[in-house]
Amino acid sequence: MNLPLTPAAPRQARLVLFVGFPGMCMLDIAGPQTVFWCASKVMQERGLPGYVRHTVSLDGGLVQTLEGVAMQTERLDGFAPTEVDTVVVPGSADIVTAVREQQALVAWLQRHAGEARRMSSVCTGAFVLAAAGLLDGKRAATHWLTYDLLRDTYPLVEVDREAIFVQHGDTWTSGGVTAGIDLALAMVEADCGREVALAVARELVVFVKRPSKQPQLSRMLQAQAGDGPLFDELHMWILANLERTDLSVEVLATQMRMSPRNFSRVYKDKTGQTPALAVERFRLETACRLLEDSGRHLDGIAQLCGFGDEGRMRKTFQRHLHTSPSAYRQRLAPVPSAPPAP
């Protein structure tokens, strides 16, 4: 049984170029490469063309990555731009230097952007696309540490501070490192349909196309980064008691042995958010994990996470993720198995 595709299945495999340069982040390339490799395997099992993948650089040969592992590459000019479907540009820890030293690559992207079907970047690779003028007047994502630098360096780019990936026309950008996997899954879904993307994600044991507006950092990680050790024990206590619906300022202040007024002031000063918003975000993140990893009924998840009922949980999902709990879970629905061959 052939799975339905969106758009119509191509007659030949799509050519994907992963563009390397010295100092690039290895996972920025390896993550999307694995997604497209797995998608090709899934497509070929169904008798359909997948993706032809090549790692390239300006001069070819070995290219040293940020992590110290050298990648073998082919020469970029060995491929006709008009035959290229997708270009993937990785990021670098020192992206400012990388852009300055890779002006020939920037020029190649600028010349051939209209010939390849789509251009994409992972992490700080957005700076390379921006330097080529490919993000002017467009929304774009990058690593959360470099939001302001991208905005200040390239003021014509509309930097999306929330999204883990962004598609704007034929240009795709993603947030830090592992968000490149989400980006590649989203492109596979756009090319081959949701069922193929689901099959790929299940084999790789990852999310299926996390909502693009989902934050790059977990709420617990953000809280820990913002407050130092001051509220660590409180946050662990909140998670252990998340099913309680009475996690009010007064209750939390009692745990901290502080007055409610002083607790609210100090908490917002240290974390940048109110205690009520923090609790709501912890509830939301835990609900997401339960929707992904368990078969519990929605109302049961709502009670376990302290929402009280499914309706309140649904409103929280809509407010933060612009989707419903059932739609969020549906992204991980089992892939229908093909009937046995006659």
C-alpha positions as CSV (number, residue, x, y, z in Angstrom):
1,M,0.0,0.0,0.0
2,N,1.5,3.3,-1.0
3,L,1.0,6.1,1.5
4,P,-0.6,9.4,0.3
5,L,2.0,12.1,-0.4
6,T,1.8,15.9,-0.2
7,P,2.6,17.2,-2.7
8,A,2.4,14.6,-5.5
9,A,5.3,12.1,-5.4
10,P,8.3,13.3,-7.5
11,R,9.4,11.2,-10.4
12,Q,13.0,11.1,-9.2
13,A,14.8,11.4,-5.9
14,R,15.3,14.9,-4.5
15,L,18.9,16.1,-4.2
16,V,19.9,17.5,-0.8
17,L,23.2,19.3,-0.2
18,F,24.6,19.7,3.3
19,V,27.1,22.5,3.1
20,G,30.1,22.2,5.3
21,F,32.7,24.7,6.4
22,P,35.5,24.7,9.0
23,G,34.2,25.0,12.5
24,M,30.7,23.9,11.7
25,C,28.7,22.1,14.4
26,M,28.6,18.4,13.5
27,L,25.1,17.7,14.9
28,D,23.7,20.5,12.8
29,I,24.5,18.4,9.7
30,A,24.3,14.9,11.2
31,G,20.8,15.3,12.6
32,P,19.1,16.4,9.3
33,Q,21.2,13.9,7.4
34,T,19.8,11.1,9.4
35,V,16.3,12.3,9.0
36,F,16.6,12.5,5.2
37,W,18.3,9.1,5.1
38,C,15.6,7.5,7.1
39,A,12.9,9.2,5.0
40,S,14.6,7.7,1.9
41,K,14.5,4.3,3.4
42,V,10.8,4.6,4.2
43,M,10.0,5.9,0.8
44,Q,12.0,3.2,-1.0
45,E,10.1,0.5,1.0
46,R,7.0,1.9,-0.6
47,G,8.5,1.9,-4.1
48,L,8.8,5.7,-4.2
49,P,11.9,7.9,-4.7
50,G,13.4,9.5,-1.6
51,Y,16.4,11.8,-1.2
52,V,19.9,11.7,-2.6
53,R,22.2,13.2,0.0
54,H,25.7,14.8,-0.4
55,T,27.9,16.6,2.1
56,V,29.7,19.4,0.2
57,S,32.1,22.3,0.8
58,L,33.7,24.9,-1.4
59,D,36.9,23.0,-2.0
60,G,35.8,19.5,-1.1
61,G,38.0,17.1,1.0
62,L,38.1,16.9,4.8
63,V,36.4,19.6,6.8
64,Q,37.1,19.9,10.5
65,T,34.0,20.3,12.6
66,L,33.7,22.2,15.9
67,E,33.8,18.9,17.8
68,G,37.2,17.9,16.2
69,V,35.8,15.3,13.9
70,A,36.7,15.7,10.2
71,M,33.9,15.2,7.6
72,Q,34.6,14.1,4.1
73,T,33.0,16.5,1.6
74,E,32.6,16.8,-2.2
75,R,33.1,20.0,-4.1
76,L,30.1,22.3,-4.2
77,D,30.6,23.3,-7.8
78,G,30.3,19.6,-8.8
79,F,26.5,19.9,-8.6
80,A,24.3,21.9,-10.9
81,P,22.2,24.4,-8.8
82,T,19.2,23.9,-10.9
83,E,19.2,20.2,-10.0
84,V,19.4,20.8,-6.2
85,D,16.2,20.5,-4.2
86,T,17.3,21.5,-0.8
87,V,20.4,23.2,0.7
88,V,21.1,22.8,4.4
89,V,23.6,25.2,6.0
90,P,24.8,24.4,9.6
91,G,25.8,26.8,12.3
92,S,29.1,27.4,14.2
93,A,30.0,28.5,17.7
94,D,31.9,31.5,16.2
95,I,29.5,32.3,13.5
96,V,30.7,35.9,13.0
97,T,34.2,34.6,12.1
98,A,32.7,31.9,10.0
99,V,30.6,34.3,7.9
100,R,33.6,36.6,7.4
101,E,35.8,33.7,6.2
102,Q,33.1,32.1,4.1
103,Q,32.3,35.0,1.7
104,A,32.7,32.7,-1.3
105,L,30.0,30.4,0.1
106,V,27.8,33.4,0.9
107,A,28.2,34.5,-2.7
108,W,27.3,31.1,-4.0
109,L,24.1,31.0,-2.0
110,Q,23.2,34.5,-3.2
111,R,23.7,33.6,-6.8
112,H,21.8,30.3,-6.8
113,A,19.1,30.9,-4.2
114,G,16.5,31.1,-7.0
115,E,17.6,27.9,-8.6
116,A,17.5,25.4,-5.7
117,R,14.0,24.7,-4.6
118,R,14.6,25.7,-1.0
119,M,17.3,27.0,1.3
120,S,17.5,26.1,4.9
121,S,19.7,26.6,8.0
122,V,20.2,25.0,11.4
123,C,21.1,27.0,14.5
124,T,23.4,29.9,13.7
125,G,23.5,28.9,10.1
126,A,20.8,31.6,9.7
127,F,23.6,34.1,9.8
128,V,25.0,32.7,6.6
129,L,21.6,32.9,4.9
130,A,21.2,36.4,6.2
131,A,24.6,37.5,4.9
132,A,23.5,36.3,1.5
133,G,20.4,38.5,1.8
134,L,18.1,35.4,1.7
135,L,16.3,36.4,5.0
136,D,15.6,40.0,4.2
137,G,12.0,40.8,5.0
138,K,11.4,37.3,6.3
139,R,10.8,35.6,9.6
140,A,13.7,33.5,10.8
141,A,14.8,31.3,13.8
142,T,18.2,30.8,15.2
143,H,19.8,29.7,18.5
144,W,18.3,31.4,21.4
145,L,21.7,32.8,22.5
146,T,22.1,34.7,19.3
147,Y,18.6,36.3,18.8
148,D,19.8,39.8,19.5
149,L,23.0,39.4,17.5
150,L,21.1,38.3,14.4
151,R,18.6,41.1,14.7
152,D,21.3,43.8,15.3
153,T,23.6,42.5,12.5
154,Y,20.9,42.0,9.9
155,P,18.0,44.4,10.8
156,L,16.0,43.4,7.8
157,V,15.4,40.0,9.3
158,E,12.4,39.5,11.5
159,V,13.8,37.2,14.2
160,D,11.2,34.9,15.8
161,R,12.3,34.6,19.4
162,E,9.8,31.7,20.1
163,A,9.9,29.3,17.2
164,I,12.1,26.2,17.0
165,F,11.8,26.4,13.3
166,V,10.3,28.8,10.7
167,Q,9.2,28.4,7.1
168,H,8.9,31.6,5.2
169,G,8.3,30.9,1.5
170,D,11.2,28.8,0.1
171,T,13.4,29.6,3.1
172,W,13.5,27.4,6.2
173,T,15.4,28.2,9.4
174,S,15.6,26.5,12.8
175,G,16.8,27.1,16.4
176,G,19.7,25.5,18.2
177,V,21.3,22.3,17.2
178,T,18.7,19.5,17.8
179,A,16.0,21.8,16.3
180,G,17.6,20.8,13.0
181,I,15.9,17.4,13.4
182,D,12.5,19.1,13.8
183,L,13.3,21.2,10.7
184,A,14.2,18.2,8.6
185,L,11.1,16.3,9.8
186,A,8.9,19.3,8.9
187,M,10.4,19.3,5.4
188,V,9.9,15.6,5.0
189,E,6.3,16.0,6.0
190,A,5.9,18.8,3.5
191,D,7.4,16.7,0.7
192,C,6.2,13.2,1.5
193,G,3.2,13.5,3.7
194,R,2.5,13.1,7.4
195,E,2.6,9.3,7.4
196,V,6.1,9.2,6.2
197,A,7.2,11.8,8.7
198,L,5.6,9.8,11.5
199,A,7.4,6.6,10.4
200,V,10.7,8.5,10.4
201,A,10.2,10.0,13.8
202,R,9.2,6.7,15.3
203,E,12.3,5.0,14.0
204,L,14.5,7.8,15.3
205,V,12.5,7.9,18.6
206,V,11.9,11.7,18.3
207,F,9.0,14.1,18.2
208,V,7.1,14.4,15.0
209,K,7.4,18.0,13.9
210,R,7.1,19.7,17.2
211,P,4.9,22.8,16.9
212,S,7.1,25.5,15.4
213,K,6.1,28.0,18.1
214,Q,7.2,25.6,20.9
215,P,10.1,27.2,23.0
216,Q,13.6,25.9,22.4
217,L,14.2,25.6,26.2
218,S,12.2,23.5,28.6
219,R,10.5,25.5,31.4
220,M,12.5,23.7,34.1
221,L,15.7,24.5,32.3
222,Q,14.8,28.1,31.9
223,A,13.8,28.4,35.5
224,Q,17.1,26.8,36.7
225,A,19.1,29.0,34.4
226,G,17.4,32.2,35.7
227,D,17.3,31.7,39.4
228,G,20.5,29.8,40.3
229,P,19.9,27.4,43.2
230,L,17.5,29.6,45.1
231,F,14.3,28.0,43.8
232,D,15.6,24.6,42.8
233,E,14.0,22.7,45.7
234,L,10.7,24.6,45.2
235,H,10.6,23.7,41.5
236,M,11.2,20.0,42.3
237,W,8.4,20.2,45.0
238,I,6.0,21.8,42.4
239,L,6.7,18.9,40.0
240,A,6.2,16.3,42.7
241,N,2.9,18.0,43.7
242,L,1.7,19.0,40.3
243,E,-1.7,17.3,40.6
244,R,-2.7,19.7,43.3
245,T,-5.0,22.5,42.0
246,D,-4.1,24.8,44.9
247,L,-0.5,25.7,44.1
248,S,-1.2,29.3,44.9
249,V,1.3,32.1,45.8
250,E,0.4,31.5,49.5
251,V,1.2,27.8,49.3
252,L,4.4,28.3,47.4
253,A,5.5,31.1,49.8
254,T,4.9,28.7,52.7
255,Q,7.3,26.2,51.1
256,M,9.9,28.9,50.9
257,R,9.3,30.2,54.4
258,M,8.6,33.6,53.0
259,S,5.7,36.0,53.1
260,P,3.5,35.8,49.9
261,R,4.3,39.4,49.0
262,N,8.0,39.0,49.4
263,F,8.0,35.7,47.7
264,S,6.2,37.0,44.6
265,R,8.6,40.0,44.3
266,V,11.7,37.9,44.7
267,Y,10.5,35.1,42.4
268,K,9.6,37.4,39.6
269,D,12.9,39.3,40.0
270,K,14.9,36.1,39.8
271,T,13.0,34.2,37.1
272,G,11.4,36.9,35.1
273,Q,7.9,35.4,35.5
274,T,5.2,35.3,38.1
275,P,4.8,32.2,40.3
276,A,1.3,31.6,38.7
277,L,2.7,31.6,35.2
278,A,5.6,29.3,36.2
279,V,3.2,26.7,37.6
280,E,1.0,26.9,34.5
281,R,4.0,26.3,32.3
282,F,5.2,23.4,34.4
283,R,1.7,21.9,34.1
284,L,1.7,22.4,30.3
285,E,5.1,20.8,29.8
286,T,4.3,17.8,31.9
287,A,1.0,17.4,30.1
288,C,2.9,17.4,26.8
289,R,5.2,14.7,27.9
290,L,2.2,12.5,29.1
291,L,0.4,13.1,25.8
292,E,3.6,11.9,24.0
293,D,4.6,9.0,26.2
294,S,1.4,7.6,27.6
295,G,-2.1,6.4,26.5
296,R,-3.9,8.1,29.4
297,H,-7.2,9.7,28.8
298,L,-7.1,13.5,28.3
299,D,-9.2,14.1,31.5
300,G,-6.8,11.9,33.5
301,I,-3.8,13.8,32.2
302,A,-5.6,17.1,33.1
303,Q,-6.1,15.9,36.7
304,L,-2.5,14.5,37.0
305,C,-1.2,17.9,35.9
306,G,-3.4,19.9,38.2
307,F,-5.6,21.5,35.5
308,G,-8.6,20.1,37.2
309,D,-10.5,19.2,34.0
310,E,-9.9,18.7,30.3
311,G,-11.5,22.1,29.4
312,R,-9.0,24.1,31.4
313,M,-6.1,22.1,30.0
314,R,-7.4,22.7,26.4
315,K,-7.6,26.5,27.0
316,T,-4.0,26.5,28.3
317,F,-2.8,24.5,25.3
318,Q,-4.5,27.0,22.9
319,R,-3.0,30.0,24.8
320,H,0.6,28.8,24.7
321,L,0.9,26.3,21.8
322,H,-2.0,27.4,19.6
323,T,-3.3,23.8,19.4
324,S,-5.5,21.4,21.4
325,P,-4.2,18.5,23.5
326,S,-5.9,16.0,21.2
327,A,-4.3,17.6,18.1
328,Y,-0.9,17.6,19.9
329,R,-1.3,13.9,20.6
330,Q,-2.5,13.1,17.1
331,R,0.9,14.0,15.8
332,L,2.2,10.8,17.4
333,A,-0.7,8.6,16.3
334,P,0.4,5.1,15.2
335,V,1.2,4.8,11.5
336,P,-1.3,2.4,9.8
337,S,0.4,-0.8,8.8
338,A,0.2,-2.0,5.2
339,P,-2.0,-5.1,4.6
340,P,-0.1,-8.2,3.7
341,A,0.8,-8.7,0.1
342,P,-1.7,-10.9,-1.8
